[in-house]
């Protein structure tokens, strides 16, 4: 069988890659070890959160990706978080019904034109004249394609670890893709080992909820997708408890059995998601670590213990849990465990996510060294788009770090690399005031409309949002608050002003909340929440944005200054040996990327800038973004 694109793996990266490639017209084959675990949420069944994860999903949705739509149809609860922080940190978090999420994504794949789903374990790649030409399955069956996208997750030579026990597996109860690792090494790719872990799941009926603190539910009128919520969903709460002195003492008494203490695990895990045993090792005096008890779905009794990640032996996990208030009688359904897996050194692929070693081979997700469903999904989208574009002889889509968190994530991987599973944090973006969840559509909507992944109905909805922004701006510009208005008293102004003010000016006062505005001007309720949020934030941040605009434009100009494909650092006199080696490894595509390489000294960067005119390439743009 011959296809345009083959996607290996049906996790979050694989689903987005397959939908994108097929949506752009490529005959696409999606291969998965098990069709029953498509889009499985192996760890926390949640989308978004306090990092830049919800920003990534909003950006993905603006481009035509699926994750935002699927979580909006399958959440157990959804909430705004970080509201007390600045607008750049505002975020969404949705607890998913993990089975419903899988079902919704599986159905979307099944209904996607040009997409073919098959079960199979890939053991080898077919290489012809330095480019990938297909895959080989464990059964011996061969499939051929013009491009292949690998989204192997934790399955690539995966090893499950619990205490001193270690055995092969990509997830608990599922086989690892061991032969494929050997194949990748044979064709010249360099692999490394990372690890991740997950906490135990407990039975809901064994939890004493009276000893837990219930998180209040929020009922939002808008979710992750720019299409808006399809329907209101019944919600289930999450609960909060904490560890205590008895918990810490139990962990300390058993630290010798911790894989990270005993040396059973030596590979790096995600920095921002440490295990409870690592927390105790790093902060031995702290006793009150937060534990969130979260439901996993309507049709399961399992509760997820966020904050209690561990790969200690199961009997130790039981002892630890019984010390925690509300969980004294809790029974474990699934013990926590760690998984070590192979992934690529990220310097081996380009900003289009195509391999530098094997032509037409694309990679996305944890195989690229990242951690998290959202990080995987956006890479899958970009890899699927660019695989299809390669098939149709079109230039790739490359979002640089002046446009989006997607651009920052990929640029960090290909320019700086990563020594641990990469997680997208807002602090990693130089221009994060420009990258908010409320303006993702404004930043990337034009690109999304031009890509071809959106239906006409979706395009019309998004045009309506843009029109609503214009209408709201006109409304607050034209609405005047007279000096005798009772609004002044509501916002704490004791002395009436000497003149009337435009609503646009009043919004900037710290005491003015959206609740006050909606109560005073009911007509504002006719504008969707993300439209109001966008307009308010643009007003509030106007001064900051204006001051940073020139810096953003300078950075964008550097990104759009493309280097020639035959750029050779050896021809630049004055560069250090380390700089030449680093430039050869990264193979920067733009002047901006070259200047960001961490192994360059200040003097090296001066040499590159001084020689700027010697290698200045033509600037190419698509819909205003460098490609």
N, C-alpha and C positions, 0 to 999 in steps of 0.2 A: 504494500500500500504506500502511495506517495501523497504527502501533504505539503502545504506551504510552511506551516509552523507546527512543531511538536512541543508541548509543554509537559515537563516531567514533574509531577507532584501537584496535588490539589489542595494544598493549604491556602492560606490567605494570599500569598504571593501568586501561587499557581492559578487560583480562580480569577484574579484580576488580570493576569497575563493572558489567559485563555479567552476571557470575555473581550479584552481589548483587541487582540489579534483577530479574532473572529468578527468582532464588530466592525473592523476596518476592511473586511472582505477577504481575509486570508482563510483558506481551508485549514482548520486547526484541529489537532488531535490532543486531547488532554488525557494523560496516563496517570493512574493512581494505583497504589498498592491495594486500597480498599475504597470502593465507592460509598461505603457506609460511614466513612470518616471525612468526607469532603468538608472543608472549612471548619475542622474540629478546633475547639478552644481547649487545648491541652492544659493550659495553665489557667489564669484568672479569666472567667467568662465575662469580660468587660471590654468596652471600647472607649477610648478617650482617657482623660485623667489629668493629673496636675502638671505633667510635662507638656511637650508640644504635640501630643498624640492627637488631640481633637483638631488641632490646626491642620495636621496632615490629612485627616479624613475629610475635612471641609475642602481642602485643596484638591484631593482626589476626586471628590464629588463634582467640583467645578469643571474638571477635565472629562468627566463621564465615567468614573469608576463606580463600583457597586457597593462598597462597604457601608457607606452612609445610608443608602436606601435600605440595606438589609438590616442594619441595627435599628433603624427607625421602625421596622416592622416586627422586631423581635425582642425589644428591651423589656426587662422586668421592672426597672425603674431608671429614671433619667434625671440628672440634676446639673445645675450650673455650679461651678466651683471657682475658687480664687476670686470671688466677687469683691473682697476687701482689698485686693491688690490692683495694680494698674491694668488698663485695658489690654495691654499686650499679653498679660498672664491669664486673662479670663479664659475659661475652658468649660467643656462639657464632659460628663462621664455617664455612661449608660451601662448598667448591669444587664447582661444578656441572658435570655433563656437559651442556653447553648444548643439544645436540640432543635428548637425552632429556628435559630440562626442557621444551623446546618441545613435544615429542610428548605428554608427560603433560598439559600445560596445554591443548593443542589437543583432546585426547581428553575432558578434563573439560568443556570448552565444548560439544563435540559432544553429550555425554550430558545436558547440563543442560536440564531441562524449561523451556518458554517462551522459549528462546533460539534465535535465528535468525542464522546467520553468512552474510555475503555479501561479495563482493569489490567494491570501488568506491573511487574517489578523490573525496572531498567537496570541492567548489569554492565552495559558497555555502550560506548559511542562509536559510530562509524565515521571515520575521517578519510576524506579524499582530497589530496593535493593541499593539505593544510587547512581545510575547512570541514566543518561538521556536515555530514550528509544523512544522518539518521541515528537510530538507536536500536539496541538489541535487548530483548526481554529475557528473563530467566527461563522462559519456556522455549527459547530459541527463535521466536518470531522476530522478524526485523521490520521496522517501519522507516520510511525514508522521508526526508523533508529538506526544504531549502534553508530553514533556520530551526534551531532547537533552543528552548528556554529551560534551564535547570532551576527548579525551586524545591530543593530537597529537604528543607527544614532541618530538623535534628536527626534525620534518618541516615545521613551519610556516615557510614561506619559507626552508627550510634551504639553507645554502651550505657545501660542502666546501672546506676550505683545506689545502693542502700546499705549503710554501714560498711562492712567489709565484703558484702556480696556485690558481684559485678557480672553482668551477662549482656549478650547482644540484644539490642532493641532500639528502635527509633522513638517509640513511646511505650509506656507500660502496656504489654500485651500485643505489641505490633512488631514485625520484623524490621531489622535495619537493612540499609542498602550497602552491604559491605563490598560487593564486587565492583560497584561503580567508583568507589574511592580508588581502588587499584587502577581502574581504567583511566581516571583523570590524571593520576600520577604518571601513567605510562605515556600519555599524550603530551606531557610537558608542563602540567599545571602544578603549582606549589600549594600544598594543603597545610593547615594548622589545626590545633585542637582548642575548642571552646567548650564551655559547659553552661547549663542552665538547670534550674531546679523548681520544684513545685511543692506546695504544702499538702498535708493530708486533707481528705474530705471526710466529714462526719455525718452521722444520721441526724436529721432534723428532730426526730421524735425523742432523741436522747439529750436535747439541749434544754437547759432551764432558762427560758427567755426572760423570766422575771428578774434575773440577776444581770441582764444585759441592758445596755442603753440603746433604744431604738432611734435610728436616724429618721428625722421627719421627711416625708415624701414631698417632692415638688411636682407640680403639674404644669409642664411647659407647653406652649403652643407651637414650638418649633424644635426640631432635633438636629441631626447631623447633615441631612441632605438638603440641598437648595430647593428640592421639590416640595419641601414641607412634610409634616406628618401625614401619612395616609389616613390614619385614624387614631383616636385616643385609645390608649391601652390601659387595662387594669394593672396596677403596680403592687409590688411586694417590697417591704422595707429591708434594708440591711441593718445589722446590729453591731454594737461596739462593746468590747471588753478590753482588759489589759492583763499583761503578765504581772507577776508579783515576786516577792523574795523567794517563795517556795519554788516558783518556776525556774528562776535563775539558778538556784542551788541544784535543782534536778539536772539542768543542762550542764552546769559545771562538773557535777559528779560523773557525767557520762561523756565528757568532751573527748576522751580517748577513743570513743566509738564514732566520733564525727569524721566523715571522710576527708574533710578539709584539714582536720587536725592530725589525723593518722597518716595522711599522705596518699590515701586511696584516690583522691582527686587532686590533681596538680594543675589542671588547666584553668584559665581565667573564666570567671562568671560575670554576670552583669553587675556593674558597680552600684547602680541605683536600686537593686533588688536583692540585698544580701539575705542569706539564710539567718534564722534565729540564732544558730550556734555561732555564726560569724559575728553577729551583733554582740553577743555575750563576750566573745573573745576580744572585740575591739573596745567595748564599753562595759567593762566588768562591774562598774558601780551602778549602772542604770538598771532599775528593776521593772519599770512600768512601760513596757513596749506595747503600742496599740495593736489590737487584734480585731479585724473586721470579720464578722460572721455573715457570709453572703449566700443567698440562695442561688442555685445553679439552673433552676428551671421549674416550670409548673408541674411537669410530669416526672420529677425526680425528687427524692428525699435528701439528696446530698447538699451539704452546706460547705462552702469554700472558706478556709481560714486564712484570709489575707494578712500577711505579717508574720506567719508562722512557717515559712518555707524551711524545709529541712530534709536531709537525706540520711539522718541517723536511723538506726535499726527500728523496726516497727514497734517493738516492745518499749523502747525508749520514748518514741513518739507518744505512745499511750500514757506513759508516766507523766510526760510534760503537759499534755492536754488536761489531765485530771487535776492539775494544780491551778488551772485558770478559772476564775469566777464564771459560773454559768455552764461550764463544760466538765464539771466534776464527774458526771455520769456519761459523758459523750462517748460514743462508739465510732471507731474509724471504719469507714467503708473502703476507702482507698488510701493507702499510706503515701506520705510524701516520698519523693525520690529525686535524684539528679540524673541528668543524661549528658554524657560527653559525646561530642560529634566533630566530624571534620568540616572545615569551611575553607574558603579561598583566602589567600593573602589579597587584600582588596586592590593592591597596585596592579593586579593582573587584568583588570577590566577598565573600560573607558567610561566617560560620563554618559554614554548611551547605554551602558551596562553590557556592551559586547566585549568578549574576550580579546585581549591583545595577542594572545597566543594562538587561538583557533578561531578563524573567521566564521561568522554566522552563528557562533555560540554565545547565548545570552544567559545571564544568571540574575537571580533576584531572591531577596529574603535572607534567612539565616545562613545560607551558603556564602553570602557576601560579608558575613561577620556582624550582622545586626541582631537586635533583640526586640521582639514585640510584634503583635499582629499588624499594627498600623504602619510601622516601618517596612514590614514585609509587603503589605498591600500596595503601597505607593511605588515600591521598586517593581513589583509585578506589573503594575499598570504601565510604567515607563518601558520595561523590558518587552512587554507584549506589543505596545505601540511601535517600538523601534524594530522589533523583529518583523512585523507586518510591513513597515516602511522599507526595510531592507529587501523584502520579497518584491515589493513594487518599485524598487529602485528610486526611492524618495529619500531626501536628507532626514536624519534622525531628529527627534524632538529632544532638546537638551534645555532644561530649566536651570539657569545659573543661580548663584546664591544671592543675587540682587532681586529675585522675583518671588521666592517661595522657600518654605522649609523643605520641600522636596528637593529643591536645588541645593540647599545647604547640606542636607543629609548625603546626597550622592557625591557632592564635591568634597566633603570631609573624607569620605571613604577613598576616593580615587586620588586625592591630593595629599592627605595627611596620613591615611591608613588608620587602623585601630588596633590596640593591644588587648581589648576586651570587647565583649558583645556591645555594640554601639546602640545607644538610646538617644532619641532626638529630644534635646532640652531647649527651651526658649533661649537660654543663655548662650547657646552656640551660634546664634544668628546676630551679626553685626547690626542689622537693621530691623530688629524685632518689632519696633513700633509700627513698621510698615507691614508686618506679617501677623495680623490678628485674625481670630476666627471670624470676625464680622466682615472682613474685607477680602476674604479668599476669592469670592466670586468676582469682585471688582478687579482683582489682580489677574485672575486666570480665566475669567469667563469668556473672553474673546478667543483665547486659545482653544478652550473647550468647544466653543461653537464651531470653530474651524476644523477640528479634528475629525468629526464624523461619528462620534460615539453617542451623541445625544439624539433622542427622538425629536420630532417637530414639536410635540407637546411640551417636552422639557425645555426646548429653546424658547417657546412662547412664555412659559412660566418665568424663565429667567429674564426675559425682556420686560415682563411685567414688574419684576423686582427692581430693575434699573429705572423704569418709569416711575415707580413708587418713590424711589430715592429722590428723583428730580422734583416730584410733587411735594414731598415732605420738606425739602430744602426751601421751596418757594413758600410753603405755608409758614414755616417758622421765621422766614425773612419778612413776610408781610403782616404777620400777626403782631399787634402792639398791646402792651400791658400798660393801661393808664395809671397815673400816679395814685388814684384813689382805689385801685383794685385791692380786694381783700387777700389776694395772693401774697402780697408783701408780708402780711402778718404771718401767713402760713410758713414762710421761709425765714422767719425771725427778724425781719426788718422792722424796727420799732418806729423809726421816723420815716414818714412817707417820702418818696423821692420827689424832686422838683420838676420832673418831666416824665413822660412815658418812655418805655423801653421796648425794643423789639424782643420777641420771644427768643430769637437767636442769641441775644445778649444775656437774657435771664438764665438760660440753660447753663451758662458757664459758672453760675454761682454754686459753691460747694453744697449749700443747704438744699438745693433743688434736686429732688429724686424723681425717678420716672413715675413712681406711684402718685406723687403730687401733681405732676404734669398730666397724667391720664385722668386724674380726678377733676382737674380744672379745665382741661380741654379734651372732652370725650371723643372728638373727631380724630385724635391721634390713635385711638384704638383700631381704626380702620387700616392702619399701616402695619404690616407683619413685623413681628418682633425683630428679626435680623435687620430689617430696613431701619427701624428706630435706633437699634444698637449701633449700626454703621454710621448714621448721621450724627448721633450724639458724640461718638468717639472721634469722628473727624473734626468736630467743633472743639472738643475738649483738648485734643492733641495738636491742633492746627499750628501753634507756635513751635512745638517740638519738631513736628514733621517738616515745617518750612526750614528750620535750621539744619536738619539732616539731609534735606533734599539734594543739596549740592554734593555732599559726600556720596550719596547714593548714585547720582549721575556720573560722578568720576569713576566709581567702582564699576558701574554698568559699561562705561566706555572701555575700561580695561578688559572686561569680560567679552566685549564684542570685537576686540582687536585680536583676530585669530592668527595663530602662528602657522607658517607653511607646513605642509605635511612632511617635508624633508628637513625640518629644523634640526640643526645639529649643534649642541652646546659646545662641542670641541672647537668650533670655529670662532667662539667668542673669547678673545684674549683677556686674561685677567681673572677668569673664574677659578675657584679652588677645585681641587680634585673631588672633594665631597659634593660640591655643587654640580659638577658634570655628571657624577654618578647618580645623584638624586634626579636631575633633569632627565637622564636617560631612563630611569625607572618609572617616573611618573608620566613622561611624554605629554607635557601640558599642551592643551589645544588652544589656549588663549594667553595673552600677556598677564591677565589677572591671575589665572591659575598658576602660572610660572612664579609669580612674585609671592604666592602663598605657601610654597613648598618649605616645610619647616627646617630642612637641613641646609638651607641657604643662609649665609651670613649677610649682614647689612651691606658689606662691600660687594658681595655677589649680586645682590639686588640692584645696586648702583650700576654695575657692569651691564646688566640686562637692560636697564632703563636707558643708559647712555647709547646702547646699540639698538635701541627701539626701532629706528627707521630702517635698519638693515634687514629686519625680519618681519616688518609690519605686514600682516596679511589683510586681505579684503574682508570687510565686515559683512557677514551674511545675516539676514534677519527673516524670521517668519512670524507674522502677527505681532511684531514688535519685540520678539524675544530672540536672543542669539541661538542659533542651531548649528 
